Amino acid sequence: MAKRYQLVVIGTGTAAMVAAMRVRAAGWSVAVIDFRPYGGTCALRGCDPKKILVGGATAVDHAWRMRGKGVGGDTHLDWPDLMAFKRAFTDPVPEKHEQRYAEQGIDTYHGRARFTGRQTLEVAGEPLEAEHILIASGAEPMKLGIAGEEYLITHEEFLESTTLPRRIVLVGGGFIAFEFAHTARRAGAEVTVLEQASRVLRPFDPDLVGWLVEKSRVLGINVRTDTAVETVEKEGGGFTVHASANGSQETFPADLVVHGAGRAPALDALELDAAGVAHEKGRLKLNEFLQSVTNPAVYAAGDAAQVGPPLTPVSSHDGKVVAANLLNGNHQKPDYAGVPSVVFTIPPLAAVGLSEAEARQRGITLRMQSKKASDWFTARQAAEPTYGFKVLIDEETDRVLGAHLLGPNADEVINIFALAIRHDLTAEQLKTAMFAYPTGASDIGYML
Ligand SMILES: Cc1cc2nc3c(=O)[nH]c(=O)nc-3n(C[C@H](O)[C@H](O)[C@H](O)COP(=O)(O)OP(=O)(O)OC[C@H]3O[C@@H](n4cnc5c(N)ncnc54)[C@H](O)[C@@H]3O)c2cc1C
């Protein structure tokens, strides 16, 4: 006989954990399912392990930049050591997460979940019945549809690599590609980024991206746009990446080829049609309460829902929204105003709110401040000339609409702009705040 729950959650990442814990705390019977070790992308294969690697690369880079300015010695990145440090964070995660679920009385299942009916599932041959089902299955690297795709490794394998080969080609010019490129370059690899579009890091401000690409090239990273990868061939111990670039064919030799070309909701294995859950072009059809438009028993959250940007704080927010709607009926809609996003390059690139193009399209009368600020104290004391910003203010209301930052501390300072946007603060209110000096935040007054 099938075991019956009030809520079954597919996934054990951020969205799953937040929703499952809240619903269980209200006394519901809850089960979670994952076919991978418990913990989800952020903790095991995304943000956290990535940040450990970037942290090491940042330390080394800072030491190199300070050479001849009081810092000496031969500093280098020791990849195996760094990986061991990373594993100190990731290895304990699955057990800790399973323990947390068990402590709360949440049942745990291992295996791939698939729907067998509108409110029934199967996992590892075991049937389950549920009053409600939350799809929190995250995202997977997109299928590229190129010959030799099987030779590409994903972010998951890159973040597990115990050695780093000499020549690395990253397919795609998004945030994962740039973060890996900057880290691998500091570890001594020869890195090429191949992007088929005319711009890399498309969601980010084109001026600041331009400055970051300039910096990447100075570091020796080969950033190529308008270069579409067509085939990857295995040759000897390595690979040859064939691409078309502005009508001509080019080849790029590599020891490692990494998929950095985007991720899409992980829905394929779920057999959504068996549950009557509508989907189109790889995306779930959801109402404003994150509920399936065709099966009210089913909700979705996080990267699987992809209503908001595919980021951890969004997955957490969605998990809270779904839990509230399950417990008290549909009444909460997700609010993605002021979600900051960061590309953890060295230095980092960060953005929140409207882009300049979006603000102009909306016909808003803008006050815009933008500057490459290599001569500011923040840049000079860190020996990092790549420092700049673009801040957008609504001329009529004085509200902060968008902020785009590149340089030391951009990943932290962006949060202050996020706070301002989410809580409708004016530029004047930000200016009158007193920030500790000298910090990245103490530059904000000069950016407004
Ligand atoms: C390399 C990388 C770096 C990133 N860096 C950042 C960052 O710096 N900051 C940030 O905010 N975000 C970052 N992200 C994005 C962030 O990791 C995701 O937005 C977030 O983890 C999504 O959480 P989730 O709960 O929606 O899904 P996930 O954490 O992906 O969890 C989904 C889980 O569902 C499981 N699953 C899938 N299908 C099934 C099935 N059929 N049956 C059972 N289980 C299933 C999966 O195995 C997975 O464990 C990064 C992502 C990557 C890949």
The ligand as a MOL file (V3000), in Angstrom:
LIG
                    3D

  0  0  0     0  0            999 V3000
M  V30 BEGIN CTAB
M  V30 COUNTS 53 58 0 0 0
M  V30 BEGIN ATOM
M  V30 1 C 28.1200 26.5650 -10.1310 0
M  V30 2 C 26.9650 27.3100 -9.5240 0
M  V30 3 C 27.2140 28.4160 -8.7490 0
M  V30 4 C 26.1550 29.1110 -8.1760 0
M  V30 5 N 26.4350 30.2070 -7.4230 0
M  V30 6 C 25.4360 30.8800 -6.8500 0
M  V30 7 C 25.7110 32.0000 -6.0060 0
M  V30 8 O 26.8540 32.3740 -5.8100 0
M  V30 9 N 24.6710 32.6180 -5.4190 0
M  V30 10 C 23.3650 32.2240 -5.6170 0
M  V30 11 O 22.4520 32.8250 -5.0500 0
M  V30 12 N 23.0760 31.1860 -6.4260 0
M  V30 13 C 24.0790 30.5080 -7.0410 0
M  V30 14 N 23.7890 29.4320 -7.8260 0
M  V30 15 C 22.3780 29.0710 -8.0270 0
M  V30 16 C 21.8450 28.3070 -6.8030 0
M  V30 17 O 22.7320 27.2540 -6.5040 0
M  V30 18 C 20.4520 27.7790 -7.1120 0
M  V30 19 O 19.6240 28.8550 -7.4910 0
M  V30 20 C 19.8330 27.1010 -5.8990 0
M  V30 21 O 20.7050 26.1670 -5.3260 0
M  V30 22 C 18.5320 26.4080 -6.3140 0
M  V30 23 O 17.9600 25.7820 -5.2020 0
M  V30 24 P 16.6890 24.8510 -5.3900 0
M  V30 25 O 16.2590 24.4720 -4.0150 0
M  V30 26 O 15.7060 25.5000 -6.2630 0
M  V30 27 O 17.2270 23.5740 -6.1800 0
M  V30 28 P 18.4880 22.6220 -5.9190 0
M  V30 29 O 19.3150 23.0820 -4.7960 0
M  V30 30 O 19.1300 22.4500 -7.2380 0
M  V30 31 O 17.8250 21.2660 -5.4470 0
M  V30 32 C 17.1400 20.4260 -6.3050 0
M  V30 33 C 17.3580 19.0020 -5.8840 0
M  V30 34 O 16.3670 18.2050 -6.5230 0
M  V30 35 C 16.9430 16.9530 -6.8600 0
M  V30 36 N 16.1250 16.3640 -7.9230 0
M  V30 37 C 15.9730 16.8000 -9.1880 0
M  V30 38 N 15.1240 16.0080 -9.8690 0
M  V30 39 C 14.7240 15.0560 -8.9950 0
M  V30 40 C 13.8550 13.9420 -9.0920 0
M  V30 41 N 13.2050 13.6420 -10.2020 0
M  V30 42 N 13.7010 13.1620 -8.0000 0
M  V30 43 C 14.3570 13.4240 -6.8500 0
M  V30 44 N 15.1720 14.4600 -6.7060 0
M  V30 45 C 15.3550 15.2710 -7.7610 0
M  V30 46 C 18.3600 17.3200 -7.2700 0
M  V30 47 O 19.2260 16.2070 -7.1530 0
M  V30 48 C 18.7040 18.4400 -6.3180 0
M  V30 49 O 19.4150 17.9850 -5.1920 0
M  V30 50 C 24.8240 28.6940 -8.3980 0
M  V30 51 C 24.5640 27.5650 -9.1780 0
M  V30 52 C 25.6180 26.8840 -9.7460 0
M  V30 53 C 25.3280 25.6830 -10.5830 0
M  V30 END ATOM
M  V30 BEGIN BOND
M  V30 1 1 1 2
M  V30 2 1 2 3
M  V30 3 2 2 52
M  V30 4 2 3 4
M  V30 5 1 4 5
M  V30 6 1 4 50
M  V30 7 2 5 6
M  V30 8 1 6 7
M  V30 9 1 6 13
M  V30 10 2 7 8
M  V30 11 1 7 9
M  V30 12 1 9 10
M  V30 13 2 10 11
M  V30 14 1 10 12
M  V30 15 2 12 13
M  V30 16 1 13 14
M  V30 17 1 14 15
M  V30 18 1 14 50
M  V30 19 1 15 16
M  V30 20 1 16 17
M  V30 21 1 16 18
M  V30 22 1 18 19
M  V30 23 1 18 20
M  V30 24 1 20 21
M  V30 25 1 20 22
M  V30 26 1 22 23
M  V30 27 1 23 24
M  V30 28 2 24 25
M  V30 29 1 24 26
M  V30 30 1 24 27
M  V30 31 1 27 28
M  V30 32 2 28 29
M  V30 33 1 28 30
M  V30 34 1 28 31
M  V30 35 1 31 32
M  V30 36 1 32 33
M  V30 37 1 33 34
M  V30 38 1 33 48
M  V30 39 1 34 35
M  V30 40 1 35 36
M  V30 41 1 35 46
M  V30 42 1 36 37
M  V30 43 1 36 45
M  V30 44 2 37 38
M  V30 45 1 38 39
M  V30 46 1 39 40
M  V30 47 2 39 45
M  V30 48 1 40 41
M  V30 49 2 40 42
M  V30 50 1 42 43
M  V30 51 2 43 44
M  V30 52 1 44 45
M  V30 53 1 46 47
M  V30 54 1 46 48
M  V30 55 1 48 49
M  V30 56 2 50 51
M  V30 57 1 51 52
M  V30 58 1 52 53
M  V30 END BOND
M  V30 END CTAB
M  END
